[in-house]
Amino acid sequence: MSEDIRKRLNLPDLNQVGFVVGNLAQALALYEPLFGPFSTMDPGPMTYDYRGVQEECVIRLAFGKSGDVEIELIEWVSGGCPHKEFLEAGREGMHHLRFIVDDLEKKIKAADSLGYEVIWGKRWDEGLAVAYLERPGDPLVLEFFENHQG
């Protein structure tokens, strides 16, 4: 991502790098020597707005750290989501960069002017929401996360 995009979107420092993996256990064995111990999470079925349709998906997660940056490993299990798309395209590895934002809708609008489109997202409550954004020709997804609830 060019410095110009970061400036135009007034993005804070990077908060997370997300990796999509085919097998979480294998990925943990590979990445724990680099990033230290991970905590894992199986959140169960979740429903998100995925490309304009409410879709249920199941993913398994693991979280580690590299300095102040969180490392997220995501294993797709079932349902429609960007992680499944990524794997079906024959890819595995770095998938997205997450930035913590104060106003999700404002950042989405600013990103739209640069060609980004929301492909996956959810608002759980006032001040708690997430969105994945992509733009044509760029395989890297941006994640904006708004969390005013702690």
PyMOL commands that set and color helices and strands:
alter all, ss='L'
color gray80, all
select helices_A, chain A and resi 3-9+24-35+82-88+104-112
alter helices_A, ss='H'
color red, helices_A
select strands_A, chain A and resi 16-21+39-41+46-50+53-66+69-79+93-100+117-125+128-135+138-147
alter strands_A, ss='S'
color yellow, strands_A
deselect
rebuild
show_as cartoon
